[in-house]
Amino acid sequence: MALCGGVGAMALPSELIVHIFSFLSDRDKLRASAVCSRWRECLFYPALWTELKLRIGGGGCNGGSSSEETLRLEFLMRKFGSFVRELQLELAPVEGYITPLNSEQSSARMEQPPGPDNDPQLSERWRDAMATYMDQVLCVFSSIRNNRNLQKLSLYGDTCILQQEGLLDSSNLHQIHQGDKKINEIQQLFMELLSNGRQLRWLSCSFMLGLVTPCSLACLSNPSAETLQHLSLLDHQLGPLISPSELDRLSNLHSLALDFSDLTSELCGLLASPRRTPLHRLSLLLNGAALEFKPLEGTATEDDWKALVRVSANLRVYIMALEVDSSELLRVLKPSLPLERLHLDSYNTLVSDATLELISQQYNKTLSHFLLLRDDPDFPDLSVNRNEDPLVLLAWRCTQLAVLVIHGYTVWSHNLVAISRLRGSSLRVLTVSEESIDFDPDQSMCMEGDPVHNLVKEVSLGLGRVWHPCLDSSLVLSEPTQHFHRELHAFSMGM
């Protein structure tokens, strides 16, 4: 539509301006709101902000202080908190910034102190970061606690990251000024939100220190208990965050994410009830460093898994195991568990060839994603005489395998070629770090040309597309709990 004479965009009706702005990203909307008062009025129209995705914190990429970013968060939540329908928030309160989630790339895993007492020089910065974290959580829940129409709430706090030295837990927050008071207020606001909600369909809370208690879900309103289809409650050290009676109320769950140790035999039995909606997705985090606090005794047995699969025939399971040795894996990988995705991640814990052999035999019909990652400088060889590689057997047996990611273990070049030929184009993702690949000197002597060039050529031919090894291991080694949080969302929505 042409605009006549000197009539400009300002002459357009507000409804049309709002429609045009609906195609902008959250970040561009905020930038456009600074143009003029008319645009600002149109850009803060509620229909434009039914969905809000934010990441706060993570290193000061925008150059702002944490106090400035907290003020921005307060502004956003004051404007949209009462009517937003879907809120996705990641909190990383270290010299924070606000940016849309979908523009973020996975950050490389970083060493961070597990608490303020290990390094006095970091103590003040740690305390400031934790104080900022509590202020930001208070800001969010103060704004949304009365939102009766909230349908999706997804929260992730990367303040609880697995470390070699130990784990952060909510007890550290008590060391902050007025920490106890703020924690109690945060927990109360969260329970108010759950009791006020009337159509909550998605509730995900991952590693949010001091937010969820074993009593939180008891406050969930009856209407939301009926509408809730996805529940994710993940915490490294607390006791079970959901009781059997609370799970029994949530009869329409399609997907569930818990710490593995919280999936007791009793809970698994409830999920197998024919009175419930069949479960389609189950994501489980097995944290070896937390097994001292959450032992495996009492978790689902083989008979429990059989009963669950009988009722939920389409159930698929995603497991991430952090710092878990082979003996513990053998305790949890039951034959009837319908495993679709398995992510084994550690700093130095070894996975044995026997464990990989078991995985490839038990889950040959269901396994589609397999990630085997180690961050130790030593790269062990899982194969026998460079030829009997359990990863090749896994690629041969697991007919559904579509994603294979390897770092921290030696993969011989000829075995990598064999994997590409066995799976072909059905292997959508084959990510192997360059430093994990080794070349058999006996075979290299028989080949002409550069061994790396020949490897790239042969694997590309096997996959039917151009392939290269990953040159930067930081692109493979993402922060594990953040990776799990994001992957379980994609996994749960992919029903």
N, C-alpha and C positions, 0 to 999 in steps of 0.2 A: 504494500500500500504506500503510494507516494505521499509525502507531506507537502502541502501547497505553500508557496511563498516563503515567508519567514517563520512559519510554524515549525518548531523543533520537537525533539523527543519529550520535552516537558509538557507538551499539550496532549500526550497520550493519556487515556483514562487509567486510573490506578489499577483496575483489574487487569489490563493488558500489561502494564509494567510488572505487576506481581507475577504474571504468567511467564514473561521473559526472564525474570530473575530466578524462576524455579529451575532453570537449566544450569545455573551457576553452582560451583562447589561451595561448601561452607566457608572456606577461606576467601573466595572471591566475593561472596555475599557480604562478608564483614568489611572487605576493602571497599566495595561499592557503596556501603552505607556512609562512608566518609565524604562522598561527593557533594551531597546537598541534603537539606532537611526533607525534601519531597522523596528522594530515594530512600533516605533512612526510614521514613514512615512506611514506605511500601516494603522495604526489606525486612522489617520486623513484624510483618503480617504473620499470624500464627500458622497459616497453611504452608508457609515456606520452611517451617522448622518442626515438622512432625517427627523428623529423624535427626539426631545430633550425634556425631562421632568425633571424639576429641582424644588427643594424647597430651598429657600435661607432664612436664619435666623431661629429664633425660640429657642434660648437659648444656643448657643455655644456648641452643643453636641460633636463637633470634637475638641473643645479646641482652635479653632482659633479665632482671633479678627475679628471684622467687616471689618477692612481695608484689612486683608489678604483674606477674603472671597470675597470682592469686586474685588480684583486683580484676583482671580480665575474666577469670573464671566466674567471679562473683557477678560481674555484669551479665555474662551469658546466661547463667543459671537464673538470675533475677528476671531476665527477659523471657526465658523459654521453659524454665523448670516446671511451671504449673500446668503446662499443656502439652509438652513434648510426649510423643507416643513411644518412640524408640530412642534410648540413650545408651551409647556405647562409650565407655570411658576407660582410658588407661592412665594410671597414676605412676609417675616415676619422679618423685619430688626432689630432684637434685638440680638446682639452678634452672627452674622449669621453663617450658614454653608451651604454647598451645598450637596445635596443627591438626588438620584432619587425619584420621587414622589411615585412610586409603592412600595417602601420599608417603607413608612411612615405609622404609625398607627395614628388613630384619637386621638388628644390630648384632655385631659380633659379641660373643660371650666375653665378659670382662671379669677380672678379679676385683672383688669389692670386699671391704672389711665386714665380717659378720657381726660386729658390734662396736660400740664406742670405746671399749676398754683395751682393745688389743694394740692400738696405735694412738698415743695421746695427741699427736699432731692432727689426727683426723677426727678427734672426739668432737670438737666444736662444730665442724662441718656436718658430721653425722647427726648431731642433735638438731641443728638447724633444718636439715633435710627431713628428719622425722617430725619436727614441729610443723613444718610446711605441709607434710603429708596429712597430719591430723586436721589442720585448718582447712585444707582443700576438701577432705572427706566431709567435714562438718558443713562446708559451703554447699556441696552437692545435695546432701540429704536434707538440709534445712529448706532447700528450694523445692524438692520433689516429694516431700513426705505427705503432702495433701493431694498429690496428683492421682485422682481416682481412675484416670483413663490410661495410665502407663501400661503398655503392652509388652515391651521388651526392655530389660535392664541387663547390661553386660558390664561387669567391672573387673578390672585386672590391676593389681598393684605389684610392680616388680621390686618391692622392698624385701621380698623373702626369696632369695636366690640361693640355690644349693652351692655350698663352698666346700673346699677340702677341709677347712678348719672348723666348720660348724654351720649352724643355721640361725638366721634372724628369727625371732619369734615375738609375739605381742608383749612379752614381759619386758622387752627393751623399751617399749613405749612408756612404761611407768617412770622411766628415768627423766622424761621430759617435764619441763615446768607445767604444772596443772595437767599432767598426762592422764592421771586417773580420772579426773573430772571430764576431760574431753573424750576419753574412751567410753565412759558411761553414757555420755550424751550421744555419741555416734551410734552406739548400740541401740539406744532408745529410739533415735530417729529412724533407724533401719526397721525396727519392729513396727513403728507407726506407719511407715510406708507400706509394709506388708499387710497390715490390718486395714488400711484405707483403700488399697487397690481393689478393683472390681473386675478387671479383665486381663490380668497378667498372664501372658502366654510363655514368656521366656525369662528365666531368672538365672543369671550366671555370675558367680562371685568367686574369683580365683586369687588366692594369696593376698587378700585384703586384711592386713594386720588389724586386730582389734575391732573388726566389724561384726562378723557372724559369731554367734554363741550357740551352744547346743539347744538353747531355748528359742532361738530366733524364728524358726519355721512354725512353731506353735502359734505364732501371731498371724500367720497367713489367713486372710479372710476366706470364708467358705466359697464365695464366687470365684476367687482366684485359684483356689484349690481345685475347682472344677475345670477351669480354662487352661491351667498350666500344662504345657506340653514338653518343655525342656527345663531341666534343673541341673545346675552345675555348682557344686560346693567343694572347693579344693583348699586344703590348708595342710601345711607340712607337719605340724606338731600337735594340734588340738586333738581331743578325743572326737568320737563320731559327731558329725554336725547334723545328722538326721536320725531320728528314732524310728523304730518299726511302726509305731502308731501314726507318726507324721507321714511316712511314706504311704501308708495305707490310705490316707486321705487323698493322695495325689493319684487318682485312679486312671487319669487320662494321659499320663506321661508317655511320650514317644521316644525321648532320648534322656539319658542320665549320665552325669560325669561325677566321679567320686575318687577319693584316695582308695587304692586297692584294699587296704586294710579295713576300710569301712564297709566293704561289701561282705557282710557276714552271711553265714548260712541262713540265718533268720530273714535278713533282708532279701536275699536271693529267692527264698521260698515265697515271700510276699509278691515279688515281681512275677513269679510263676503262677500266680492265682488266675484262674480262668475268668474271674469277675473283672479283671483289669483290661485296659487297652493293651494289646501286644506291644512289647518294647522293641524298637527298631535299632537304636544305637546306644551303645554303652562304652564310655571312655573311662579308663582307669589309669591312675598315676601310681606307680610303684617306686617309692623313694627309699633306696637302701639306707641312706643316712638317717631316716626317720623310723626305721623298723624297731629301734630301741624304744621308741615311744608308742609305736603302733605295730605290735607284732602280728605275724600272719596267722597265729592260732585263731580258730573260729571262723576263718574266711570260707567262702563258698567251696564245697566239695565237688567231686566229679558227679555225684548223684544230683546235687543242686543244679549244676550246669545242664545236665540231661533234662531235668524237669523244666527248666527255664526255656530251653530250646524247643521242647515239645509244644509249649504255649506260644512262644514267639519264634515262629519258624524263620522269619526274615531277619532275626537279630544278627548284627555284626558288632564286633568288639575292637576297640582301639586301645592299645597299651603302650605307655611310655615307661620304661624302666631306667631309673637314674642310679648309677653306682650300685648296681645289683649284680652279685656274682652268679655263676652258673648254678650253684647248689640252690640258691633262693629262686632262681628262674624255674628250675625243675619242679619246685614245690607249687608254683602258681599256674604253669602252663598245662592245664588239664586237657585231656584228649577231646572232650566234648565242647570245649570253649570255642565258639565260632569266630576265630581271630581273623580280622581283615587287615589291620594295620599294627605293626610292631616297630617301636623305636627304642633301640638299645643305646644309651648315651652314658658316657662316663669320662672322668679325668684319667683314671688309670686302671679301673677294674677290667679284668679280661673276660671275654666270652669264649668258651671252649668250642672246639670243633664238634664235640659230641652234642652240645646244646643246639648248634646250628643244624646238625643232622636230625635231631628230634623235631625242630621247628619245621623243617622241610617235609618230614614224613607226616606229622600230625595235621598240618594246616595246608596241605597241597591243593585243596579244593577251594580255600577261602582267602588265603593270604594275597593281598594285592600291593601293599606298601611295606617295604622293609628298609629301615635305616640303621646302620651299624656304625657308630661314631665313638672315637676315643680322642682325648686331647693330650695324650702323653707323648713325649718325644720318641719313645720306643714303639716300633711298628712290628708286632709279632706276625708270624706267618701261620695261617690256619690250615694250610694245605699240607699234604703228606708227599714228600718227594716232588714238590712243585706241580703235581698232576692231579691228585685227588683233593680238589678244593671243594669244601662244603658249600661255598657260594655258587659254584657251577651246578652242583646237585640241586641246590635250592631253586636256581633258575630253570632247571630241567623239570623238577617235580611240580613246582607251584605254577599251575597253568594259568592262574589269574594275575600273576605278578606284573604290575604296571609301573611301579616306582621302586628303584633301587639306589640307595645313597650309601657310599662307603668312604670312611676316612679313619686313619689310625691303625689300620691293618694292612699288611702287604698283600697286594693283588698282582699276581704274575700276568704279564701282558697277554700271553697265549690263553690264559683262563678268562681274561676280560673279553677277548675275541670270541671265545666259546660262549660266554653269556650272551653277547650281542646276537650271535647266530641262533642260539636256542630260543630266545624271546622275540627277536626281530622287531618289527614295528609296533608290536603290542606292548613293548617296554617303552612307555611314553617318557619316562625320566630315568636316565642313567647318569648319576653324578658321582664321579670318583676323583678325589684330589690327586693332583699330579705327584705329590710326594708319597702317595700310597702305592704307586705303580712301580714294579720292578721288572727287569728284563733278564731272561735266561741267557747267560753268556754263550752257552752251547748253541742255542737256536739263533742268536744274533750273528754268530759267525757264518751261518748258512744263508743269511739274508743279505740282499744288496740294498744299499741306501741307508738312510737314517732310521733307526729303530722306532723313534717316536712318530715320525711321518708314516711309517708302515702301520703302526698301531692305529693311528687316527684313521687311516684309509680303510683298514680291515674292519674296525668297529663301525665306522660310518656305513660301509657296505652291509654289514650285518643288520644294523638298525633301519636301513633304508632312508637315512637322513644324515646331514652333517653333524658330526660329534667331535667334541674336544674334551680333554681332561680339564678339571677345574684347577686353575692356576693359583687361586687365592683361597686358602683353607678357611679363612674367616667367613667366606660366603657359604661354606658348608656347616660350620660350627656356630649356629645361632644360639642365643641364650635359651636353654632347654625349657624352662617353665613358660616363658613367653611363647615359644614355638608350640608347646602343647596346648596352651590356651587358645591360640589362633587356629590350630589345626582341628581341635575338637569342635570348634564352631562350624568350620567347613564340613567336617565329617557329620555332625548332627543335622545340619541343614540339607545334606545331600541324600535325603531319604527318597 
